Amino acid sequence: MPKIAKGVDMTRGNIWRLLISFAIPMLIGQMFQILYNTVDSVVVGQFVGKEALAAVGSTGSVINATVSFFTGLAGGAGVVISQYFGAHDEEGLSKAVHSTVLMTLIMSVFCTVLGMVMTDTILGWMDTPEDVIKDAADYLRIYFAGVAGVLFYNTGSGILRAVGDSRRPLYFLVFSAVLNLILDILFVCIFRMGVAGAAYATIISQALAAILTMVVLMRSQESYQLHWNKLKIDIPVLKRVMAIGLPAGFQSGITSLSNAFVQSYINAFQSSCMAGWTAYGRLDAFAWLPAVCISTASTTFISQNLGAGNIQRAKKGASIALWLSMACTAVLMAPMMIFAEPALKLFNSDPEMLEYGKMFVLWLSPFYVPFCATQIYAGALRGAGDSVGPMVICLSSFVVVRQIYLFIITKFINTPLVVALSFPLGWVVSAAVMTVRYKMGHWEKRVNTLAVVRSE
């Protein structure tokens, strides 16, 4: 059997311990990653004003639509890499790594050019108010100029996580988040660069995280070592990556694009509501962390175990991941609701903004727990190679159902709360349908298709 890269072998050992030990470093890392946008929002909200806070927040759905599409592709690559790892296929693992990095390079150029050219047009489509649009355009254009940093970091950290290493991506992310805070204070508070300063702080910090991650891959002595002169798209590997990653990418990208349309409804209520929605969104991101990280851990767990042909262990891991994520989410949700006002004041103390923010927190937070089923079961299905099912379910719930609801309800009742409730509607529908899809068990049949990655 060929020598395989060092990492965490999830095909043996206690499932609870493996999921928790894998998810915790990633949870901490994701907290610091969210701090990028949170720190930007806090600094500009406190030192520039609520209009600047609204501007930064209004770009979030556009940035997420672009980055999420690529992240879906990278997630598909991670599943393939995990399967090669579980199957102890050193050659296949190396091909997957180099194909993924080259794909990242191509996508980075594409996203940079398209994003910078389309900035003004996109903000116009979203009906961004006049008192916000200039700052929003500055932030978005600068972010796209440095988008390669976040794409390469996500690729590099995804490769490391696929072989069970979730610690080094954490270390680099912590360093990057701390640097982002320092640069935010320097550029915004001292140099008075406004929203542009926050954007520069973000892209510089993300670029350094990307460089550190790539250096680790280059210096590794294991089978996932990166050689820039070996970058090449392996067609069979690319097909497998696309088969899993494209549906996930389209799902994430189109869902975020749908959120941009929801943002356009929020924009109609002007800057105080936009600022309240932005502040809520930053708190909301922290509440999702357990489900997101445990879902990623379960995807790696299931990919490795199906690569090794152990379907019963894979199913048990998905069940444990669901209960674990629901419990952690409930624990985070309660203090978020109780301390909503002091938390929102971190961003801005405008009374109108605070009222909007509290309303969003109190009405939407209770729906986080059932949505864990969507996160965990979608991750499990993708780990088994079934990416089309989760894509169709999520797009139907987050895009079709949500947009139909908004189109109809706003004809009769058009308030910020009515618009915001489109989110839990989509969450509940997706959770119910995703659970049915998983329980039907069609994904189990995909075990046989994974034989191509097992060692002879």
Summary of the structure (lengths in Angstrom):
residues: 456
radius of gyration: 21.3
end to end distance: 8.5
largest distance: 66.6
contacts: 1759
relative contact order: 0.14
helix: 84%
strand: 0%
